[in-house]
Amino acid sequence: MSKKVKEMLIEQYGYAPDLIFEVKANRRIFAYKECPFNPRVYTEKGLYFGKIESDGIRLTIEGAFLVGPKAKRNIIEVSEDEAIQWLAGEDLKIKTPIKGWVILKWGKYYLGCGKARDGTIRNYVPKERRIAPK
């Protein structure tokens, strides 16, 4: 399944990091590198990277940081005000005629992934990670 995730990332963003991807039963993707450390207690392997949706991969904020710097497509640059709106959990209006899953970027920061459609980017920032709006 790791190969399939890499293929999807390359198709969607033009880049896939050199990591091992493990897809759980709930379609959540965890990413990691092999490590000789072997804890005696059970732990999840890796970092929650994203989720396989019916039309692509929805990246977490961490997944966006891993893919974004080398992504060749589906990156949306936002202003500071838009970044604040996004991190407060609001959808964004855009003029770009882009559709599908996109990575949002403000300066050198990757803000996560949203779904662009009909001039709007739908917000998927989890409630527990949102900031208070201005």
C-alpha positions as CSV (number, residue, x, y, z in Angstrom):
1,M,0.0,0.0,0.0
2,S,3.0,2.3,0.5
3,K,3.6,2.3,-3.2
4,K,0.0,3.2,-3.9
5,V,0.2,6.2,-1.5
6,K,3.4,7.4,-3.2
7,E,1.7,7.1,-6.6
8,M,-1.3,9.1,-5.4
9,L,0.9,11.8,-3.9
10,I,2.9,12.2,-7.1
11,E,-0.2,12.4,-9.2
12,Q,-1.8,14.9,-6.8
13,Y,1.2,17.1,-5.8
14,G,4.0,16.1,-8.1
15,Y,6.1,14.8,-5.1
16,A,6.2,12.0,-2.5
17,P,8.6,12.0,0.4
18,D,10.9,9.1,0.9
19,L,9.0,7.5,3.7
20,I,7.2,4.3,4.5
21,F,3.4,4.7,4.4
22,E,1.1,2.5,6.4
23,V,-2.7,2.7,5.7
24,K,-4.9,1.7,8.6
25,A,-8.4,0.2,8.2
26,N,-10.0,3.6,8.6
27,R,-8.0,4.8,5.6
28,R,-5.7,7.0,7.8
29,I,-2.1,7.1,6.6
30,F,0.8,7.0,8.9
31,A,4.3,7.8,7.7
32,Y,7.7,6.8,9.1
33,K,11.2,5.8,8.4
34,E,12.7,2.5,9.5
35,C,14.3,2.8,12.9
36,P,16.1,0.2,15.0
37,F,14.3,1.4,18.2
38,N,11.9,-1.3,19.3
39,P,9.8,-0.3,22.3
40,R,8.4,-3.1,24.4
41,V,5.0,-1.4,24.7
42,Y,2.6,-1.0,21.7
43,T,2.8,2.4,20.0
44,E,1.5,3.6,16.6
45,K,4.1,3.6,14.0
46,G,4.9,7.0,12.6
47,L,3.1,10.3,12.2
48,Y,-0.5,10.8,11.2
49,F,0.1,12.0,7.7
50,G,-3.3,12.1,6.1
51,K,-6.4,10.2,5.0
52,I,-7.3,8.6,1.7
53,E,-10.5,10.1,0.5
54,S,-12.6,9.0,-2.5
55,D,-10.9,11.6,-4.7
56,G,-7.3,11.8,-3.4
57,I,-5.3,12.2,-0.2
58,R,-6.3,14.8,2.4
59,L,-3.0,15.7,4.2
60,T,-2.7,16.7,7.9
61,I,-0.8,19.9,8.7
62,E,2.2,17.7,9.3
63,G,1.7,15.9,6.0
64,A,1.5,19.3,4.3
65,F,4.9,20.3,5.9
66,L,6.4,17.0,4.5
67,V,5.0,17.3,1.0
68,G,4.7,21.1,0.5
69,P,8.3,22.2,0.1
70,K,8.9,20.0,-2.9
71,A,5.3,19.9,-4.3
72,K,5.0,21.0,-7.9
73,R,1.3,21.5,-8.1
74,N,-1.9,22.2,-6.1
75,I,-0.2,24.7,-3.7
76,I,-2.2,27.8,-2.9
77,E,-0.3,30.8,-1.5
78,V,-2.4,32.8,1.0
79,S,-2.1,36.2,2.7
80,E,-1.6,36.7,6.4
81,D,-5.3,37.6,6.9
82,E,-6.3,34.4,4.9
83,A,-3.9,32.3,7.0
84,I,-5.5,33.6,10.2
85,Q,-9.0,32.9,8.8
86,W,-7.8,29.4,7.8
87,L,-6.3,28.6,11.2
88,A,-9.5,29.8,12.8
89,G,-11.4,27.1,10.9
90,E,-12.9,29.3,8.2
91,D,-13.3,28.3,4.5
92,L,-11.5,30.6,2.1
93,K,-12.8,32.3,-1.1
94,I,-10.3,32.1,-4.0
95,K,-10.2,33.4,-7.6
96,T,-8.0,30.5,-8.9
97,P,-10.1,28.0,-10.9
98,I,-8.5,25.0,-9.1
99,K,-10.4,21.9,-8.0
100,G,-9.5,19.1,-5.6
101,W,-7.2,18.7,-2.6
102,V,-4.7,21.6,-2.2
103,I,-2.0,22.5,0.2
104,L,-2.2,26.0,1.7
105,K,1.0,28.0,2.3
106,W,1.7,31.3,3.9
107,G,5.3,32.4,3.6
108,K,7.4,29.4,4.6
109,Y,4.6,27.8,6.6
110,Y,2.3,25.1,5.4
111,L,-1.2,25.4,6.9
112,G,-2.6,22.0,6.0
113,C,-4.8,20.8,3.2
114,G,-8.2,21.8,2.0
115,K,-10.6,20.9,-0.8
116,A,-11.0,23.5,-3.6
117,R,-14.2,23.7,-5.5
118,D,-16.4,26.4,-7.0
119,G,-14.2,29.3,-5.8
120,T,-14.0,28.0,-2.2
121,I,-11.4,26.0,-0.2
122,R,-13.1,23.9,2.4
123,N,-11.3,23.9,5.8
124,Y,-10.3,20.7,7.5
125,V,-8.3,22.1,10.4
126,P,-9.3,20.0,13.4
127,K,-11.2,22.0,16.1
128,E,-8.6,21.3,18.7
129,R,-5.9,22.8,16.6
130,R,-7.7,26.0,15.6
131,I,-6.8,29.5,16.8
132,A,-9.3,32.1,18.1
133,P,-10.4,34.4,15.2
134,K,-9.4,38.1,15.3
